[in-house]
Amino acid sequence: MIQRPPAEIGQKLEQVDTPALVLDMDGFEKNQKTLFDLVKGRVRVRPHAKTHKCPEVAQRQIALGAVGMCCQKVSEAEAMVDGGVHDVLVSNEVVGAPKLARLAELSRRAKLGVCVDNAQNVAQIKAAGANVDVYIEIDVGMRRCGVAPGAPAVALAKEILKHGLRFAGLQAYHGRAQHIRSMEERHAVIETAAQHVQHTKRLLAEAGIACPIVTGAGSGTFMLEVEAGAWNEIQCGSYAFMDVDYAKNEWAAPLPRFGHALFVLSTVMSRPSPEVAIVDAGLKASSVDSGMPGVWQQDLRYTHASDEHGWIEGKNPPALGEKLLLVPGHCDPTINLYDWYVCIRGGVVVDLWPITARGALY
Amino acid sequence: MIQRPPAEIGQKLEQVDTPALVLDMDGFEKNQKTLFDLVKGRVRVRPHAKTHKCPEVAQRQIALGAVGMCCQKVSEAEAMVDGGVHDVLVSNEVVGAPKLARLAELSRRAKLGVCVDNAQNVAQIKAAGANVDVYIEIDVGMRRCGVAPGAPAVALAKEILKHGLRFAGLQAYHGRAQHIRSMEERHAVIETAAQHVQHTKRLLAEAGIACPIVTGAGSGTFMLEVEAGAWNEIQCGSYAFMDVDYAKNEWAAPLPRFGHALFVLSTVMSRPSPEVAIVDAGLKASSVDSGMPGVWQQDLRYTHASDEHGWIEGKNPPALGEKLLLVPGHCDPTINLYDWYVCIRGGVVVDLWPITARGALY
């Protein structure tokens, strides 16, 4: 069930078995520095481990100043705590007795936070004996989880306090906004979200309820949240890697342009015709939920994926046995397909990082 | 990296943690019996392990008469051999020195076959010292891998024999045909494929080259191949599970209608509005490459997936904490997201099967 690494430290990139998830260390470190430099002293950074699933990445983010990690699942949080992360926010609702029991158990090993959007769930968290910071998720336009901003959030905060739990603040994350292509529209959507946050904070203050943290934001919008002034913690994850989908966004100030640092290395396994090469990386090697992978620095297109094959089309595609770097369409579900990052610097494998939260669904 | 099972044997379905990959044993066994009864004495069955990734499933197929397994990757074949399968056809081209070295190594532990579509690759297989049955893949209309039928296939067979390798026959698989909705069109496509096979066999016979096996076919067409008379081995995989995509096909004689036996169990984690429930199974729990999952036996629709969330819409969706069975849109990449099948009979967990070839990409 654990697959062995497709490479050994010291090998050249060309020697890595395929398909392999390749992390370009220079690009990765540059993306990290770009984000942390930009927001330093303005907001806390709590990067999302749902993207990287890897304590090695988490430790490097913490070394740069991250306060801890976000996770979407209790099992993901367990993998991070097992990997030495001491502060995790489960940026999601945790529902059901087995999950809450595990959350409670984990809360005795690390500083833990969790989101709620329902009074019944608050009572369950209390009953489970979880020692957690409780954040209220408000729906700022994504229409997924979350209570409505304003009065409903205040009512839920009172429930949290009534149960003797710690109300830690608000989560206001607009996931849909991350992929709105135009900067102007993205800006407008985050401005509206900021108004919802400010309104809710005002009502909480009027009710005498302190709201220490407002957490949210993703790689596609975070500087808009920072400049709006309503958030004091950001949750970006994809910025470290970038993918084809994010690259389709319009990128302009105040947002920096991150570079592609994550790749799927593939091999040409068939050359059925002059303008087609078939590679050994299909949709089990690069998730196609947000579109096909891109071909890195070559005038070729990955036009179609089946389970284990990809169609590369264009003039003079590479020969049988040649290797090709692909840029994943969507980094999060692609990383979740692999057991290892193959870390590359200067064309040489310098490290192999286990993706310990791969498949952490529960 | 290995996730612990989301259930214990003896638990009720309602107690299983979510998301979980659930196999309904009665439905699974019925699908198995349907296929093996139908083709008994007519063709050999070599089911595809790319779908199930699990030696426990393989062993049950072999017990029903399967001659062995198909795999798409050498690492998948290794997992099957490690799990007690003694006869594996890698129904794919294997290119590159590390993969061929592993193929050669594995060929000393099990009866192994491999496909080729390129003379250069034939020479590499010989050089690697692999003791394998060599099949020529011909392109019968899928336009993926494969040489053209007819003379190019005969030329490649001569290459195989020239290198002192065993020419075992042809692989003629039409993957695209599996999902053509109309029976009439699917039938026409397989008829054309059969003509390509017959023509190639005739030319091989004229060249004095024996062609013992023609292997191919999938769950959406296999009886068309059986009735066409040009194949003597079928490679179906999805028939054991079924998914939403296959269910959209028109199913009529000679093809049987398989039933859904594979599910993703999910929990309602938020109820943001009267006609929307958010479940904890998103696109990391059920691959959306072929469309959204279905909702099992309820008048509800799974309308949208994000990484860890699914939107369930309709009148009276289930309450917070209630569980919902989903039917995966596409079974192969969905199974590849999990470490365990939770096997259910009569609403009770009767077994937990490890998915040992999960993530076997190399």
Interface residues (C-beta under 8 A of the other chain):
Chain A: M1 I2 Q3 P6 Q15 D17 T18 P19 K50 Q72 K73 S75 N92 E93 V94 V95 G96 P98 K99 D117 N118 Q120 N121 D139 R143 R144 C145 G146 G175 T267 V268 M269 S270 R271 P272 V276 I278 D280 A281 L283 K284 A285 S287 V288 D289 A305 S306 D307 E308 H309 W311 L320 G321 D332 P333 N336 L337 Y338 D339 P354 I355 T356 R358 G359 A360 L361 Y362
Chain B: M1 I2 Q3 P6 Q15 D17 T18 P19 A20 K50 Q72 K73 S75 N92 E93 V94 V95 G96 P98 K99 D117 N118 Q120 N121 D139 R143 R144 C145 G146 G175 T267 V268 M269 S270 R271 P272 V276 I278 D280 A281 L283 K284 A285 S287 V288 D289 A305 S306 D307 E308 H309 W311 L320 G321 D332 P333 N336 L337 Y338 D339 P354 I355 T356 R358 G359 A360 L361 Y362
